[in-house]
Amino acid sequence: MDLSYTETQDMLRDTLAKFLADTYDFETRKKMLASPEGRDPGIWRALSAELGLTSAPFAEEHGGMGGGAIENMIMMEELGKVIAIEPWLQTVVIGGGALKAAGGALADATIPAIIAGDAIIAFAYAEPTGRYNLADLTTTAKADGSGYVLNGHKASVYAAPWATHLLVTARTGGSQRERAGVELFLIDAKSPGITRRDYPTVDGFRASEVYFENVAIPGEALLSGGIDLIERVVDEANVAICAEGTGIARTMVAHTVEYTKQRKQFGQPIGKFQVLQHRMSDMFCEAEQIASMALMGTLKLDLPADQRKAAVSLAKAKVARSLRITGQHAIQTHGGIGITMELAIGHYFKRASMIEGQFGNADHHLERYEALTLPA
């Protein structure tokens, strides 16, 4: 099997890597975190309207480059290397992925806006009473004439403070935790009846508690596909954050190796101590396993649903555990300074820790993998 990248894919990686190297150093990122908005909107505008990178995973008919999951994987790995606080996952991978799969007039109108940088999408799926069961919903969308009325509460909605659109899971029928009746809606984030409580997250993003009170939404806001579409979108998101984890893990290894060359103890760099050499070798192996599992999961997204789910869960379970090992070794090698705001390694560790539980932790995905692959 040829696993080499195409010339276009290499060009995309090089373009993004160079842009981030020039504009996204650690001190600049800290200034973004301290700003009222928590980001620099000019960065997103450059990624989309100026460099055209947001077009990479979309079809040419929508103004894209004709790519897909591999292009998202490449982009997410590079963004992970600088722990970028950009809404690529929420907007391009999740929002764009849902629109591509559902198709129709809404996709035709919204995907070009994503490519142009005019649309930012936040995925409102998690609820205070639920955990990883995507059908565990109390948010309702009741039919009202040709449209719906939305009521409910969504928790930890990443990128909601910046969003122009909300991608919302809601129940149109059935009982809580029942798969039937779960649907996905794309709505205007400024619709009357929507209120937010915004806050910074541990890993540097901005998120919101989002409340819907009698929000009137048009019938065309419904994306066809139901729970199957939602599960596919979340699987795509999981392999994307596995790719982000690749960039994070490799950077943690590089920072730790560099630190052990500079930090001296007993008159010599601590990198000369065999026990730390073994630790860094373990970190390197874990980082490369993350890269392999991210690629495996990405390549299997187009398999039949059960095979896709099993592959994604296997990848996420391994990546979650390998990120924990790599991050803990990095912090332990740096010592107390590793968890301060002043040193980059602590920021990488925080994002790695959040990825570990995002869209399902290792235990959840091992259980799903077993349910899909072991005899009943």
N, C-alpha and C positions, 0 to 999 in steps of 0.2 A: 504494500500500500504506500502510495506517495503522499507523505504528510507535509511536503514543502508548500510554502505560501506562493500565491501568484505574484506577478510583478505589481499589480494594482494593490494587493493587500500589503505588500512590503512598503509601497509608497505611502499608503494610509498610515501605517505604523510610524514611519520615519517623519511624516509631516506632523503628526500629533506629538511625537516624542520631542521634536525640535521646538515646537510651539510651547510645550509645557516646560521644557528646560529654560526657555527664554523668559517665561512669564509667571511660573508657578513655583518659585523657590519657597522654602519653608517660612522665611520671614514674611514674605508676601501673603502666604496662606494665613499666618497668625493675624496679620492686619485685617484680612477679610473676616476672620472669626470674630474680631473685636468690633467690627462695624455694625451699625444698626440693622442692616439687612442680612448680615452674615455671609455675604458673597459679593463678588464684583460682577454685575450684570454684563459688563463689557466682555468678559471672558466667554460667556455663553454666546454672545453675539458674534464674537470672533470664530468660535468653533462652528457655528451654523452659517450665518450669512456671508462671512468673509472667507473662511477656509472650506466651507461646504462639507465638513466631516459628518454632520448629522444626516446627510443624504446617503451615507454608505450602505446601510442595511435595507434600503427601500427600493421598490421597483422603479424602473425607468419611466413608466407611465405616470408616476407621481412626482417625477423630477429627481429620482434617486439614481444611485449608481448600479443598482441591480444586485446588491449583496444580500447578506442575511446574518445568520447566527455567528458565522466565523468572523465577520467584520465587527460585530458587537463584542465578541471575545477579545479581539485585538485591541479595540478601543478601551474596553474595561481594564485590561491588563495595564495599559499605559497610564490610565487615570489612577489605577491603584498604586503605581510607583510614586505618585506625588500626593496620595490620599486626597484627590481632588473633591471639592465640595460642590460638584456640578450635578444637575438633575438628569444625567444621562440614563441611569437605570430606570428612573420613574417615567421619563418622557419618551426616550427612544426605544428602550428595550420593552418596557411594560405597556405603556400607552401605544407606541407604534406597533408593537407586536399584536396587541388586541385588535387594533384597527386593521392591520394586514389580514389577520385571520378572519375577521367578521366581514370585511369588505363593505360595499355599498356606498351610498351617497355621503355618509358621515366620514368614512375613510377618505373618499375623494376630496373632501373639503378640508380635513384636519391634517392629513399627512403632509401636504405641501406647507402648511403653517408650521409644523414641527421642523421640517427641513430648513425653512427660512428663519427659524429662531423665534417666531411669533407666538408659538403655543408651548406652554410648559404644563405637563400633566403630573398630578399627584395621585397615587393609587390608594384609595380609601377602602380597605378591606378588613382590617383587624378591629375587633370589638373588645371592650373590657371584660366580657364574660367568656370569650372564646380564647383559643390558643392557636393551634395549627390546623384545626378542622375548618376548611374554607366554607363548609355548609353550615357552620354554627353561627347563624345570623339572627339578630333581633331587628335589624334595620328593615323596614318594609317599604315597598313601592306599590301602592294600591292604584289600580286602574281608575281613571277619572276622565270620562269622555274619550278623546283620542290620545290622552297622555296619562301621566301618573302623578301621584302625590307621595313624596318621599319623607319619611320620618325615621330618626334614629341617631346613633352616636358612633363615630368611628375614632379609634384611638391610634396614636403614634403615626400620623399620616405624614411621612417624609415629604419634604418639598412643598407642602400645602401653603406656607406663607408666600411662596413665589408663584404659585400655580395660576394659570388662566383657566384650566379645566380640572375637574375631579373625575377620576374613574372609580365608580362606586359599585360595590356589590350590595345587592338588596334582595329581599324575598318578595316575590309577587304572589306566592301561594305556598301551601304545604306548611309543615310544622318545623320548629327549630331543629337543626341538624339533619333534616331531610334534604336529599340532593335535589329532588324535584322542586321547582319553583324558585331556584336561585338564579339570578340574572345579573348582567353587567350593564351599567349605564355610564355614558360620558356626558357630563353636564357642565354648564358654565359655573366657574368657581364663585362668581359674584351674584348668583341667583338669589332672589329674596328668600329669606328664611334660613340661610346658611350663616352660622356663626362659628368663630374659631377661637381657640386659646393657643397661642403660639409659644414655643420655647426652644432653646438650643438642646441638642442631643449630646450624649457623651462623646460621640465620634466627630462632632464638629458641624453636623448638619443642622437645619432648622426643621421642626416638625410641628404638628398641631393636633389638638383634640378638635374634631369637627362635629358640629351638631346640626342636624337637619330637622326643621320644624315646618311641616306642611309646605315643603318645597315643590312647586309645580314644575314638572319637566315634560317636554314634548315627547310624543311617541317615538320619534326618530332618534331619540337619545339612547334607545335600547340597542345594544350590540347582540346580534344573534349568536347563539352558541351555548348559553347557559353555563352550568358548572363545568362542563368539559372544556369550554373556552377558558374559563378562569384557571383551571388546573394547568392547562397548557401554558398560559401566560406566566404563572408562578414557576413552572418548571424552567421556562426560558430565563426568568429572573434569577433562579438559583444557579444555573450554570454561568450566568453573567457575573454574579458575585463570586463564584469560584474563580473565574478569570481575574477579577479584581484582586482576589486573595493571592493569586500568583504574583502579581506586581508587588503587593504588600510584602509577601514572604521573601521574595528575592531581594527587596530593598532592605528589609530587616537583617538579612544575612550580610549584605554589603556593609551596612552601617556598623554591625557588630564586629565584623572583621577589621574594619578601619579603626574602630575604637580600641580593639586589643593591640593594635600596632602603636597607638599613641599613649595609652595608659600604662604606666610603669609601676612595678612592685619588686622589691628586692633587687633594684638596680637594673631591671630589664623589662622589656614590654611583656605584658601578661599573655600576649598571643604566643609566646614561646613555651608556655606551660602546657604540658601534654593533655591535661584534663580539659582545658579550654579548647584545644585543637579538636579533641574528640567531640566536644559539644557543638562546635561550629560545623564539623563534618555532619553531625546528625541534623543540624538546622538546614544545611545545604540539601541533604537527601529528602527531608520533608518538603522543602520548597519545590524540588523537582517533581515529587509525587503529586503535589497540588497542581502543578502545570499539566501533568499527564492526565489527571482525573478531570480537570476542567476541559481539556481537549476531548477526552472520551465522551463526556456528557454532552458537549456541544455537537459532536458528530452524530449522536444518536437521537437528536431532537425530532427527526422526521420518521422515526420508527413508529409502529403501531402503539397506541396509548399505553398499554401495560408495560411493554418493553421500554418505552421512553421513560416512564415513571420510575421503573426499576433502575435504569442507568443513571438518571438524575439523582435519585436517592443514594445510590452507591457513591457517586461522586461527592455529593454534599456531606455525607457522613465522614468520608475520609478527609475532605478539605477542612471541615470544622475541627477535627481532632489534630490534624497536622498544623493548622494555624495556631491552635492553642500551644502545642509543643514549641513551635518556632518562636512565638511571641514570649512565652515564659523563659525560654533559654536566652532570648535577647535581653529581656529585662534583668534577669539574674546576672548576666555577664556585665551589664552596665552598672549594676548596683542601684543605690537610692536615687541617683541622678536620672536614672532611666524613666522614672515616673513623674518627673517634673514637667511643667509646661514649657520650659526653656529648651528641652532637648527633643528632637524629632521622634526618637524611637518610641517614646511613650504615646505619641499621637497615633503612630502606626499600630501599636498594641491595642489601643482603644478601638480603632476601626476593625481590626482583626477579631476582637472579642465580640463586636456587634454582628459581624458576618456570621460568626459561629451559631448564633441563635436566629438570625434573620430568615424568614420563610421556613422555619423548622430546624431544630438542632440535630445533633448526631443521633441521639436516641430515637427521636421521631422518625428520622429517615431510615435508620436500621430496621425499625418496626415495619415501616412501609415496604422496604425492600423484601423483608421476610414474608410479609403477607402476599406479595406479588410473585414470589419465586418458589416458596416452599409448598409442598403438597398440602391440601386442606386436611 
